[in-house]
Amino acid sequence: MRFQEREITLKDGRKCILRPNGPDLAEPMLDYLKKTAGETEFLLRYPDEVNYTLEGEVDILGRLLEDPYQIMMAPIVDGKVAGNGAIFGIGDKRKIRHRCSLAIALYKEYWGLGIGTAMINYMCELAKQIGWTQVDLEVVAENTQAQALYKKCGFIETGRRHNALRFDDGTYHDEILMYRDLT
């Protein structure tokens, strides 16, 4: 989805541009996917599972940019990609097409600067414009920092998916289910 860029001021005084993620960011996005997967255990992939090609990433980002029902947002700080956020519809069946799902991750060096809050709130604003009335997400139970962020942004815990993730060390981890009402 194409949407208007938004400039925010970070807690450290720097400027950040929230912009549509597109094919021009394919190379930095591949780096982002690999590096962030190694910075925290709380993402769904490990670095060795990022095996997209540059051409494939260009294609994916191009299609998402032109899809009016998909939001892909990149925060840019000092000319560099600081993370990525996305909202996708849950499905097109009438009973669930009011819902969408949110995902977000930032490089660790950008945590705590206000980027996540701004991205989530802007993506939810855009989701409401699209016509969705509910945003869902899942977060690893031990990721209390992310849970606090989501609660600050108006998300409410609705349940738990037991043993939803199995880490490479063999441990199982629950996911907390959360949602935000957009009506």
C-alpha positions as CSV (number, residue, x, y, z in Angstrom):
1,M,0.0,0.0,0.0
2,R,1.2,3.4,-0.8
3,F,0.7,5.9,2.0
4,Q,2.0,9.3,3.0
5,E,5.3,9.5,4.7
6,R,5.3,10.7,8.3
7,E,8.2,12.3,10.1
8,I,8.6,11.8,13.8
9,T,11.1,13.1,16.3
10,L,12.8,10.3,18.3
11,K,13.5,10.5,22.1
12,D,17.2,11.3,21.3
13,G,16.2,14.2,19.0
14,R,16.9,12.6,15.7
15,K,14.3,12.5,12.9
16,C,12.7,9.3,11.6
17,I,10.7,8.9,8.4
18,L,7.9,6.3,8.4
19,R,7.5,5.4,4.8
20,P,6.1,2.7,2.6
21,N,8.5,-0.2,2.2
22,G,9.3,-0.8,-1.5
23,P,11.6,-2.4,-4.0
24,D,14.2,0.3,-3.5
25,L,14.8,-1.1,0.0
26,A,15.1,-4.8,-1.0
27,E,18.8,-5.0,-0.2
28,P,18.7,-3.3,3.2
29,M,15.6,-5.4,4.0
30,L,17.5,-8.7,3.4
31,D,20.2,-7.5,5.8
32,Y,17.6,-6.4,8.3
33,L,15.9,-9.8,8.2
34,K,19.1,-11.7,8.9
35,K,20.5,-9.3,11.5
36,T,17.3,-8.9,13.6
37,A,16.7,-12.6,13.6
38,G,20.1,-12.9,15.3
39,E,19.5,-10.1,17.8
40,T,16.6,-11.6,19.6
41,E,15.0,-15.1,20.1
42,F,11.6,-13.5,19.9
43,L,11.2,-13.4,16.1
44,L,9.8,-16.3,14.2
45,R,12.9,-17.0,12.1
46,Y,16.5,-17.8,12.7
47,P,19.2,-16.0,10.6
48,D,19.9,-19.2,8.6
49,E,16.2,-19.3,7.6
50,V,16.5,-16.0,5.7
51,N,17.2,-17.3,2.2
52,Y,15.4,-14.8,-0.1
53,T,17.1,-13.6,-3.2
54,L,17.5,-9.9,-4.0
55,E,15.3,-10.4,-7.0
56,G,12.7,-12.2,-5.0
57,E,12.7,-9.5,-2.3
58,V,12.3,-6.8,-5.0
59,D,9.3,-8.7,-6.4
60,I,7.7,-9.2,-3.0
61,L,8.1,-5.6,-1.9
62,G,6.8,-4.4,-5.3
63,R,3.7,-6.4,-5.0
64,L,3.0,-5.4,-1.4
65,L,3.5,-1.7,-2.3
66,E,0.8,-1.9,-5.0
67,D,-1.6,-4.0,-2.9
68,P,-4.1,-1.6,-1.3
69,Y,-4.8,-4.1,1.5
70,Q,-1.3,-4.7,2.7
71,I,0.7,-2.3,4.8
72,M,4.5,-2.5,4.8
73,M,6.3,0.3,6.7
74,A,10.0,1.1,6.9
75,P,11.3,3.6,9.5
76,I,14.3,5.4,8.1
77,V,16.8,7.1,10.6
78,D,19.9,8.9,9.3
79,G,19.3,7.4,5.9
80,K,19.2,3.8,7.2
81,V,16.5,1.3,7.6
82,A,15.8,0.9,11.3
83,G,13.2,-1.9,11.1
84,N,10.0,-3.0,9.4
85,G,6.4,-3.2,10.2
86,A,3.5,-4.9,8.4
87,I,-0.2,-5.3,8.6
88,F,-1.9,-8.1,6.6
89,G,-5.5,-9.2,6.4
90,I,-6.4,-12.4,8.2
91,G,-8.5,-13.7,5.3
92,D,-11.2,-12.8,2.8
93,K,-14.0,-14.9,4.2
94,R,-16.8,-12.7,5.5
95,K,-16.6,-13.9,9.1
96,I,-12.9,-12.9,9.4
97,R,-12.3,-10.1,6.9
98,H,-12.8,-7.4,9.6
99,R,-9.5,-8.6,11.1
100,C,-5.8,-8.0,10.3
101,S,-2.6,-9.0,11.8
102,L,0.4,-6.8,12.9
103,A,4.1,-7.7,13.0
104,I,7.0,-5.3,13.8
105,A,10.7,-5.6,14.5
106,L,13.5,-3.0,14.9
107,Y,17.2,-3.3,15.0
108,K,18.2,-3.5,18.7
109,E,20.1,-0.2,18.4
110,Y,16.7,1.6,17.8
111,W,14.8,0.1,20.7
112,G,13.4,2.5,23.2
113,L,13.4,5.6,20.9
114,G,9.7,5.8,20.2
115,I,9.8,4.3,16.7
116,G,7.8,1.2,17.6
117,T,5.0,3.2,19.2
118,A,4.8,5.6,16.2
119,M,4.8,2.7,13.7
120,I,2.1,0.7,15.5
121,N,-0.1,3.8,15.9
122,Y,0.3,4.9,12.2
123,M,-0.2,1.3,10.9
124,C,-3.4,1.0,13.0
125,E,-4.6,4.4,11.6
126,L,-4.0,3.1,8.0
127,A,-5.6,-0.2,8.8
128,K,-8.8,1.6,10.0
129,Q,-8.8,3.6,6.7
130,I,-8.7,0.4,4.8
131,G,-11.8,-0.8,6.7
132,W,-10.4,-3.3,9.2
133,T,-12.0,-3.0,12.7
134,Q,-9.6,-5.3,14.7
135,V,-5.8,-5.8,14.7
136,D,-4.4,-9.0,16.1
137,L,-0.9,-10.0,17.0
138,E,1.1,-12.7,18.8
139,V,4.0,-12.1,21.1
140,V,6.4,-14.6,22.8
141,A,5.3,-14.9,26.5
142,E,8.8,-14.0,27.8
143,N,9.0,-10.8,25.6
144,T,7.6,-8.5,28.3
145,Q,9.2,-5.4,26.7
146,A,7.1,-5.9,23.5
147,Q,4.0,-6.7,25.6
148,A,4.4,-3.4,27.4
149,L,4.7,-1.6,24.1
150,Y,1.6,-3.2,22.7
151,K,-0.4,-2.4,25.8
152,K,0.8,1.2,25.6
153,C,-0.6,1.2,22.0
154,G,-4.0,0.0,23.1
155,F,-3.7,-3.8,22.7
156,I,-5.4,-6.1,25.1
157,E,-4.3,-9.6,26.0
158,T,-7.0,-12.2,24.9
159,G,-5.4,-15.6,25.4
160,R,-2.4,-17.8,25.2
161,R,-1.2,-20.4,22.7
162,H,0.7,-23.0,24.7
163,N,4.0,-24.3,23.3
164,A,3.5,-22.3,20.2
165,L,7.3,-22.0,19.5
166,R,10.1,-24.5,19.8
167,F,13.5,-22.9,19.9
168,D,16.6,-24.6,18.6
169,D,17.7,-25.4,22.2
170,G,14.6,-27.6,22.5
171,T,12.7,-25.3,24.8
172,Y,9.0,-24.5,24.2
173,H,7.5,-21.1,24.5
174,D,4.0,-19.8,24.7
175,E,2.6,-17.0,22.7
176,I,0.4,-14.3,24.1
177,L,-2.5,-13.3,21.9
178,M,-3.5,-9.7,21.8
179,Y,-5.8,-7.4,19.8
180,R,-6.7,-3.7,19.4
181,D,-10.2,-2.5,18.5
182,L,-10.1,0.1,15.7
183,T,-13.8,1.1,15.9
